[in-house]
Amino acid sequence: MARSNYDYPGHSRSGTAYWTKTTLLYAGVIATALLWSLPFWWTLATSLTSDPSTTSVALAPKDLTFEHFSALFETQPVGKWFFNTIIFAGSVTAFNLVFDSLAGYALAKVDFIGRDKLFLLFVSTMMIPGMVTLIPVYVLLSELGWVNTYQGLIAPLIAQPIGIFLLRQHFKSMPSALGEAAQIDGCNEFQIFYKVYLPLAKPALATLGIYTFITTWNNFEWPLIIASDSSMYTLPIALFSVRNEYFTEWGIVMAAAVVVVMPVILVFLSAQRYFIEGMTLSGMKG
């Protein structure tokens, strides 16, 4: 009878070597997690401390107070900045899910001349630094009169090569027989995409949606360039503005930082299962 790998010395789940390695692994993971979370914890503690000091790291807020958050919301248009960021991140995410899924499906399942070369062209654009196209895009939007507008903020980011690549890999891993069967039943190409393949791509769509939302929410460079008025600021730009205005009042600055980062943390924590599942299913399939 064939023996299980765990029957050999050093492989048993009850063996000392196994538990030693497991304990060290978990200890390393926990230590790394604590190290990475320390800056955020210091930010939160500072924002809730009545008289914060920048020379020490408090493990807990001293003299707990919410006065810094009150001062921030009373003196700054945080609601407007939050609305701008929601419009920016939400619209870019929605457009990417639509356009990237359509492009990914076409490059994976629709047979047309030059399909593979077009895919390589899309992938190659990922190697072009964003700074190369920054000035031409700004000049184009300026000619259109879209500077300091929502359309100028959103338009350059409505489709991304990384999203097309991710969904193309996921669609390519699905059996072509599904589409062929639907075609026999009378479905056209769009119906095959929408009714057959798209429902099966929910993990990949969730991954792309979370990734796009978080990166767009945290985008600093493009909103800084396209928004010439404070009424169009997104939260990362607003944080920079608050830092310049309250450069000696660390409690208010850290309160602004918490307002910026808390939504994306909540989004990731609430949807991390779908993110991990999507990356597992579609990351490396060819």
C-alpha positions in Angstrom: 0.0 0.0 0.0 1.3 3.5 -0.9 2.3 5.5 2.1 1.2 9.1 2.6 3.8 11.8 2.6 2.9 12.5 6.2 3.9 8.9 7.2 7.6 9.6 6.7 9.8 11.0 9.5 9.6 14.8 9.6 6.3 15.0 7.7 3.9 14.0 10.4 1.5 16.7 11.5 2.1 15.5 15.1 5.9 15.6 14.8 8.0 18.2 16.6 9.7 19.4 13.4 6.3 20.1 11.8 5.0 22.2 14.7 8.2 24.0 15.1 8.1 25.1 11.5 4.5 26.0 11.7 5.0 28.1 14.9 7.9 29.9 13.4 5.9 30.6 10.2 2.9 32.0 12.1 5.2 34.0 14.4 6.9 35.6 11.4 3.6 36.4 9.7 2.2 38.0 12.9 5.3 40.0 13.5 5.3 41.3 9.9 1.6 42.2 10.2 2.2 44.1 13.4 5.2 45.9 11.9 3.2 47.0 8.8 0.2 48.1 10.9 2.3 50.2 13.3 2.2 53.4 11.2 -1.6 53.3 10.8 -2.0 52.5 14.5 0.2 55.5 15.4 -1.8 57.7 13.0 -5.1 56.6 14.6 -3.7 57.1 18.2 -2.4 60.5 17.3 -5.7 61.6 15.8 -7.5 60.6 19.1 -5.0 62.2 21.5 -5.8 65.6 22.8 -2.2 66.9 22.8 -0.3 64.6 20.4 3.5 64.5 20.4 5.5 63.7 17.2 8.5 62.5 19.2 7.0 59.3 20.5 4.8 56.5 19.4 1.8 55.9 21.6 0.4 52.4 21.8 -3.0 53.8 22.9 -4.5 57.3 22.6 -3.7 59.6 25.6 -6.7 61.6 26.9 -9.1 60.2 24.3 -10.8 62.9 22.3 -12.6 63.5 18.9 -11.9 67.2 18.8 -9.4 66.9 15.9 -12.1 65.2 13.8 -14.6 67.9 14.8 -12.1 70.7 13.9 -11.3 69.1 10.6 -15.0 68.8 9.5 -15.8 72.3 10.8 -13.0 74.1 9.0 -12.6 72.0 5.8 -15.1 70.9 3.1 -14.5 67.2 3.9 -18.0 66.3 2.6 -17.2 67.8 -0.9 -13.8 66.1 -1.0 -15.4 62.8 0.0 -18.0 63.2 -2.7 -15.4 63.9 -5.4 -13.4 60.9 -4.4 -16.4 58.6 -4.5 -17.4 59.9 -7.9 -13.8 59.5 -9.1 -13.1 56.0 -7.7 -16.6 54.7 -8.3 -16.8 55.9 -12.0 -13.3 54.7 -12.9 -14.1 51.3 -11.3 -17.4 50.9 -13.1 -15.9 51.9 -16.5 -13.0 49.5 -16.0 -15.2 46.6 -15.2 -17.2 47.2 -18.4 -14.5 48.0 -20.9 -11.8 45.7 -19.5 -14.2 42.7 -19.5 -15.3 43.4 -23.1 -11.7 43.7 -24.3 -10.6 40.7 -22.2 -13.4 38.5 -23.6 -12.7 39.6 -27.2 -8.9 38.9 -26.9 -9.6 35.5 -25.3 -12.6 34.1 -27.2 -13.3 36.0 -30.4 -11.2 34.8 -33.3 -10.1 37.7 -35.5 -7.0 38.6 -37.5 -4.2 40.0 -35.3 -5.8 39.1 -32.0 -2.6 37.9 -30.3 -0.5 40.8 -31.7 -3.1 43.2 -30.4 -2.9 41.5 -26.9 0.9 41.9 -26.9 0.4 45.6 -27.8 -1.9 46.0 -24.8 0.6 44.2 -22.5 3.5 46.2 -23.8 1.8 49.5 -22.8 2.2 48.4 -19.2 5.9 49.0 -19.5 5.5 52.6 -20.5 5.9 54.9 -17.5 2.9 57.1 -16.8 5.1 60.2 -16.8 5.6 59.7 -20.6 2.0 60.2 -21.4 1.1 62.7 -18.7 1.8 65.9 -20.6 0.1 64.8 -23.9 -3.0 63.7 -22.0 -3.2 66.9 -20.1 -2.8 69.0 -23.2 -5.5 67.0 -25.0 -7.9 67.5 -22.0 -7.0 71.2 -21.8 -8.0 71.6 -25.5 -11.3 69.9 -24.8 -11.9 72.2 -21.8 -12.0 69.3 -19.4 -9.4 70.7 -16.9 -10.9 70.9 -13.4 -13.9 68.8 -14.3 -15.2 65.3 -13.5 -14.9 64.1 -17.0 -11.2 65.2 -17.2 -10.6 63.5 -13.9 -12.2 60.2 -15.0 -11.7 59.9 -18.8 -7.9 58.9 -18.9 -8.5 56.0 -16.5 -11.6 54.3 -17.9 -9.7 51.3 -19.1 -6.4 49.8 -17.9 -4.0 47.2 -19.5 -3.7 45.3 -16.2 -7.4 44.8 -16.1 -7.6 43.6 -19.7 -4.7 41.2 -19.0 -6.3 39.8 -15.9 -9.7 39.2 -17.5 -8.3 37.9 -20.7 -6.4 35.3 -18.7 -9.5 34.4 -16.8 -11.8 34.1 -19.9 -9.1 32.1 -21.8 -9.1 29.5 -19.0 -12.8 28.8 -19.5 -13.9 26.0 -21.8 -14.7 27.2 -25.4 -17.4 24.5 -25.5 -19.6 26.7 -23.4 -19.7 29.4 -26.0 -20.1 26.9 -28.8 -23.1 25.3 -27.1 -24.7 28.7 -26.6 -24.1 29.6 -30.2 -25.9 26.4 -31.3 -28.8 27.5 -29.1 -29.0 30.8 -31.1 -27.0 33.2 -28.9 -25.1 36.0 -30.6 -21.6 36.9 -29.5 -22.7 39.5 -27.0 -25.2 37.2 -25.5 -22.6 34.5 -25.1 -20.3 37.0 -23.3 -23.1 38.4 -21.1 -25.1 35.3 -20.3 -22.5 32.6 -20.3 -19.0 33.8 -19.6 -19.5 36.9 -17.6 -21.3 35.2 -14.7 -18.5 32.7 -14.4 -16.0 35.6 -14.2 -17.3 37.1 -10.9 -14.2 36.3 -8.9 -12.0 38.0 -11.5 -14.4 41.0 -11.7 -14.4 41.3 -7.9 -10.6 41.3 -7.9 -10.4 43.9 -10.6 -13.1 46.0 -9.0 -11.3 46.0 -5.6 -7.9 46.7 -7.0 -9.2 49.5 -9.3 -11.2 51.2 -6.5 -8.3 51.2 -4.0 -5.7 52.4 -6.5 -8.0 55.1 -7.8 -9.0 56.2 -4.4 -5.4 56.6 -3.4 -4.4 58.2 -6.7 -2.5 61.4 -6.0 -0.7 62.4 -9.1 -3.5 62.7 -11.7 -6.0 64.6 -9.5 -3.2 67.0 -8.4 -2.6 67.9 -12.0 -6.1 68.0 -13.4 -7.8 69.7 -10.4 -6.9 73.4 -10.4 -9.5 74.4 -7.7 -10.0 73.1 -4.2 -13.6 72.3 -5.0 -12.4 69.5 -7.2 -9.9 68.0 -4.8 -10.0 64.3 -3.9 -9.1 63.1 -0.5 -5.4 62.4 -1.1 -5.0 66.0 -2.5 -7.0 67.3 0.4 -4.7 65.6 2.8 -1.8 67.4 1.2 -3.6 70.7 1.5 -4.5 70.1 5.2 -0.9 69.2 5.9 0.3 72.5 4.5 -2.4 74.4 6.4 -2.0 72.7 9.8 1.7 71.7 9.6 2.1 72.1 13.4 -1.2 70.6 14.4 -0.6 66.9 14.1 -3.9 65.8 15.6 -5.8 67.4 12.7 -3.4 66.2 10.1 -3.7 62.6 11.4 -7.5 62.9 11.6 -7.4 63.8 7.9 -5.2 60.8 7.2 -7.6 58.5 9.0 -10.5 59.8 6.9 -8.6 59.2 3.7 -7.4 55.6 4.5 -10.3 54.2 6.5 -12.8 53.6 3.6 -10.3 51.6 1.5 -9.4 49.5 4.5 -13.0 48.7 5.1 -13.6 47.9 1.4 -10.6 45.5 1.3 -11.5 43.8 4.6 -15.1 43.3 3.5 -14.2 41.9 0.1 -10.8 40.3 0.7 -12.2 36.8 0.1 -13.2 37.6 -3.4 -9.9 39.4 -4.1 -7.9 36.4 -3.0 -10.1 34.0 -4.9 -9.9 36.0 -8.1 -6.2 36.3 -7.9 -5.9 32.5 -7.4 -8.2 31.6 -10.3 -7.0 34.1 -12.9 -3.5 35.3 -12.1 -1.3 32.9 -14.1 -3.6 31.0 -16.3 -2.7 31.2 -20.0 
